[in-house]
């Protein structure tokens, strides 16, 4: 919430003299202090506001804070003290003093218990001070007047989600939507929470005034990939989100015809140059870029996590530029000043994205890659990197921006292999002789039809189990109930905790078949499974997200892992689980250096990516 303001005029010169120096309240002799106290008591708060707003705008927030403190000290019990305490809280919060801000908001609430804005800001200040539970308690205690109820529920839902309490967050946001369905951001988060919890059906049409069309339109970009295998629907959902969230910049910075450089200046924009799947995919690519033809810049808003992969990524860049603390306009100007020829956005619509930077068009050619597997219809984006399988030529016109295919496969991979531990099935809670199906995708990718198909497969393959990754947020309980409702015993589902990368890779060796999800396939995890010699079964869809695994399987040569219908997917999974020779043939395709020659050929991938980028480079 912002500070209360006033348009009233004021004798600025007179009040400036009252400041008594550069900091207010300055130490004055007793007689002068008494004069100032009388003057402050004679001034209405709205008379001070223009000067204080101006002081803050000029970067003199200390003066503003001191002025509010002085006025409150001189006017105890004044009717306008409510506004003064609230405004002082806003200034302290923006000055990075959330604990002091919380005191001010409590004082405001003591004067008016149903002061909506103060209740919201009190929780935000406590959250910023590291007191998440106190923030939740503050919002819970404030849930009385109906006028403030929705926003406080929304704040509770947001913080509960951030702290991993998904079921409570879903309930808070549901209560808010029951009061008013027309809240796009709330609807998006509520939908995705239900996806992550595997609470099916995702949209049960039990919220008054929430139409199916509204639920679809505001499902959110990431949630849409796992809900709708429809290129046009996905694009329209993202376009609606962008229209709300990412306004156009005042102007475009890059010269439209580009620059004349001996080497192409290639910039990567990311918040994931850290211990993130993105860095594990592209670290070797960055090392292998042809420095005779390319100069590589990294514009980084990533956390300093101290991880080895972050150190490796930074070392692989010719220029590492921290933009985390830069406003979008400043970051964009830095990219423009560096005269980047091609800027590749690695976030898309994922957490940490800097779409506002892209809207300034700081490079003459801008592309998006890997972060979001679908349309990102920003006018300032020129290309969506893909391959001929993920976006066939006859579907390209339905995407925005323009698809730019990389020869071969769209996905980069790192050929280096960490040392892996030796694991046994017993250590992982798996049967020693049963057929082990697995899926280590995030739970939000598991749809109700997908799980129903998996249950059919387990019924048809005696002694088989389905091995999933536990997330600790409650989805596993929902999946166990769904399996029981389908007539499967509790021992047919096995949940393993999330583990470090070496153990995660070693686990893949223990399974017999990876069951891919649709309409949102596995990407990095699918490539990892194939690398470890684990056959993968996918159902190819219409949209990019539903064709990732098909691209990977085609590249490595395992055509038997590709299906196109639900029934074919189920029957193929059963065949792998009951026909040892068929399963052995799939294993044989992946044996030896199959992955290294195809998906793991990072040197070859670097040349193919560079060829695609060179085709679209602009030069005057």
C-alpha positions, 0 to 999 in steps of 0.5 A, spaced: 500 500 500 502 507 498 502 512 503 496 517 503 497 523 499 494 530 498 494 535 493 494 541 498 499 547 497 504 549 502 509 555 503 515 551 502 520 556 504 517 557 511 517 549 512 524 549 509 526 553 515 522 549 520 527 543 518 533 546 522 538 543 518 539 537 513 536 532 518 529 533 521 528 534 527 535 537 528 537 539 535 535 546 537 536 550 544 530 549 548 526 556 546 527 554 539 525 547 540 518 550 543 517 554 537 518 548 533 513 544 537 508 550 537 509 550 529 508 543 528 502 543 532 499 548 528 500 545 521 495 540 519 498 533 516 495 535 509 499 541 509 506 537 510 504 532 505 507 536 499 513 537 502 515 530 504 513 527 498 518 532 494 523 530 499 522 523 498 522 524 491 529 527 491 532 521 495 531 525 502 527 519 505 531 521 512 528 528 512 521 525 511 521 520 516 524 525 521 518 530 519 513 524 521 516 523 527 516 530 529 509 531 527 507 525 531 511 527 537 508 534 537 501 532 536 499 526 540 492 524 540 491 528 533 485 525 529 490 525 523 495 521 527 492 515 523 494 517 517 501 519 519 503 513 523 501 509 516 505 514 512 511 513 517 510 506 516 510 506 508 517 510 509 520 506 514 518 499 510 521 503 503 527 505 507 529 497 509 526 498 516 521 493 516 521 491 524 520 499 525 515 499 520 511 494 523 510 498 529 507 504 526 502 499 522 500 497 529 499 504 532 495 505 526 491 499 527 490 501 535 487 507 532 482 504 527 482 496 528 479 495 521 484 500 517 484 495 511 491 498 508 495 498 515 493 490 516 495 488 509 502 492 510 503 490 517 503 483 514 508 485 509 512 488 514 513 482 518 514 478 512 520 482 510 522 482 517 523 474 517 517 473 521 512 469 516 508 466 521 507 473 525 505 475 518 500 470 517 497 471 524 496 478 523 492 477 517 488 472 520 486 476 526 484 482 521 479 477 517 473 481 520 470 486 515 468 483 509 471 489 505 478 487 507 477 480 507 479 478 500 486 482 500 488 479 506 486 472 504 490 473 498 496 475 502 495 469 506 495 465 500 501 468 497 505 467 503 503 460 505 504 458 498 511 461 498 513 457 505 510 451 502 504 450 505 500 449 499 493 446 501 492 452 506 494 456 500 489 453 496 484 454 501 485 461 502 485 463 495 479 459 494 475 463 499 477 469 496 475 467 489 468 465 492 467 472 494 469 475 487 471 470 482 474 476 477 481 476 480 486 473 474 492 473 479 488 469 484 485 465 479 492 463 476 495 461 483 489 457 485 489 453 479 497 452 479 496 450 486 491 445 485 495 442 479 501 441 484 497 438 489 494 433 484 487 436 486 482 433 481 478 436 477 483 442 477 476 446 475 470 443 478 466 449 476 464 449 484 466 457 484 460 461 483 460 466 477 467 463 475 466 460 468 470 455 464 472 461 459 474 465 465 478 459 468 481 457 462 483 465 460 487 466 467 490 459 468 497 462 467 502 461 462 506 455 466 499 452 468 496 452 461 502 448 458 500 442 463 492 443 462 491 444 454 495 441 448 492 447 444 497 452 441 492 457 440 489 456 447 496 457 450 498 463 446 492 466 448 493 465 455 500 468 455 498 474 451 492 475 456 497 475 462 503 479 458 497 484 457 496 485 465 503 484 467 508 487 462 507 494 459 510 497 453 517 501 454 517 508 452 521 507 446 526 501 443 533 502 444 537 498 439 538 500 432 533 496 427 539 495 422 544 492 428 551 493 428 557 492 425 562 487 429 567 482 427 565 477 432 557 477 433 556 479 440 551 474 443 548 476 450 544 471 455 539 474 459 537 469 465 536 469 473 538 461 473 545 462 472 546 458 479 544 451 481 538 450 476 536 445 471 538 451 466 545 452 468 546 444 468 544 444 461 548 450 458 554 450 462 558 446 456 555 450 451 557 456 454 564 453 454 564 451 447 562 457 443 566 459 437 570 465 440 573 466 433 566 468 431 562 470 438 563 474 444 559 471 449 555 476 455 551 474 461 546 478 464 545 475 470 540 476 476 541 470 479 542 468 486 549 468 489 548 461 491 556 459 491 554 453 487 560 449 483 555 450 477 554 457 478 562 458 478 563 454 472 557 458 468 560 465 470 567 462 468 565 460 461 562 467 459 567 473 456 563 478 460 559 477 466 554 483 468 550 483 474 543 486 473 539 483 479 539 490 482 538 494 476 531 497 474 529 494 467 530 501 464 537 501 466 539 493 465 536 495 458 541 501 457 547 497 459 545 491 454 544 497 449 551 500 451 554 493 450 552 493 443 549 486 443 547 483 436 543 477 439 540 477 446 537 470 448 532 470 454 533 464 458 527 465 462 521 466 458 515 466 463 518 462 469 520 465 476 525 471 475 524 473 468 526 480 466 521 481 461 521 488 462 528 489 459 526 485 453 520 490 452 526 496 451 528 492 445 536 493 447 538 488 442 536 488 434 535 481 435 532 478 441 530 470 442 527 466 447 529 459 449 529 453 454 525 457 459 518 457 457 516 452 452 511 455 448 509 462 445 511 468 448 508 473 444 512 480 446 512 484 440 520 485 442 521 478 441 523 476 434 524 468 435 522 462 439 528 457 438 526 450 437 527 444 432 523 441 426 519 436 431 517 440 437 514 446 432 513 442 425 513 447 419 506 447 418 504 449 425 509 455 425 505 460 423 500 459 430 506 461 434 509 468 437 514 470 436 517 466 429 519 459 431 527 459 429 529 451 428 535 449 430 538 443 426 537 436 430 534 437 437 532 444 440 535 442 447 543 443 449 546 438 454 552 437 458 557 431 456 560 431 463 558 426 468 559 427 475 561 421 479 555 417 481 554 413 487 552 405 487 545 404 489 540 398 490 533 397 489 532 395 496 535 402 498 530 406 494 524 402 497 523 398 490 521 391 489 527 387 487 524 383 481 518 387 479 517 391 473 519 399 475 515 404 472 517 411 474 516 419 473 520 424 476 517 430 473 514 435 477 507 433 480 503 439 476 505 435 470 501 429 472 493 430 470 487 426 472 487 422 465 495 421 465 494 418 472 488 414 470 492 411 464 498 409 469 493 405 474 491 401 468 498 400 466 499 397 473 493 393 473 495 390 467 503 388 469 502 384 475 508 386 481 509 392 477 510 399 481 510 406 479 516 410 482 515 418 483 518 423 486 516 426 493 515 433 494 513 434 501 507 439 499 501 434 500 500 431 493 502 424 494 497 423 499 492 425 493 495 420 489 495 415 494 487 416 494 486 416 487 490 409 486 486 406 492 480 409 488 482 405 482 483 399 486 491 399 487 494 397 493 498 402 497 505 398 495 504 399 488 506 407 489 513 408 491 515 415 493 522 417 493 525 424 496 528 429 492 536 428 492 542 431 490 544 430 482 549 425 482 544 420 486 538 422 482 542 420 476 544 414 479 536 412 481 534 412 474 539 406 473 534 402 477 528 403 474 525 399 467 521 405 464 520 412 464 513 414 463 512 421 460 507 426 462 502 429 457 500 435 455 507 437 458 512 433 457 519 432 461 525 435 458 531 435 462 529 429 466 527 426 459 534 427 457 537 424 463 533 418 463 535 416 456 543 418 458 542 413 464 540 408 459 533 408 461 527 407 456 522 412 456 515 412 453 511 419 451 505 421 447 506 426 442 502 432 442 500 438 438 504 443 442 511 444 443 511 442 450 507 436 448 513 434 443 519 435 447 520 428 448 519 426 441 524 430 439 529 427 444 527 420 442 528 421 435 534 424 436 537 418 440 533 413 435 528 410 440 522 410 436 519 405 440 518 410 445 513 414 441 506 414 441 500 419 439 494 416 442 492 414 449 490 407 448 497 406 444 501 409 450 497 404 455 498 398 450 506 400 449 507 401 456 504 394 458 508 391 452 514 394 455 512 391 462 510 384 460 515 382 454 522 382 456 525 382 449 521 388 447 524 391 453 531 389 452 531 391 445 529 398 447 535 398 452 540 396 447 538 402 443 540 406 449 547 402 450 554 404 449 555 411 447 548 412 444 547 418 448 554 421 447 553 421 440 546 424 439 543 428 445 550 429 449 554 432 443 555 439 445 560 441 440 556 439 435 550 442 438 554 449 439 555 449 432 548 448 430 545 453 434 551 458 432 548 457 425 541 458 427 543 465 430 548 467 424 542 466 420 538 471 423 544 476 425 542 483 423 548 488 420 548 494 417 
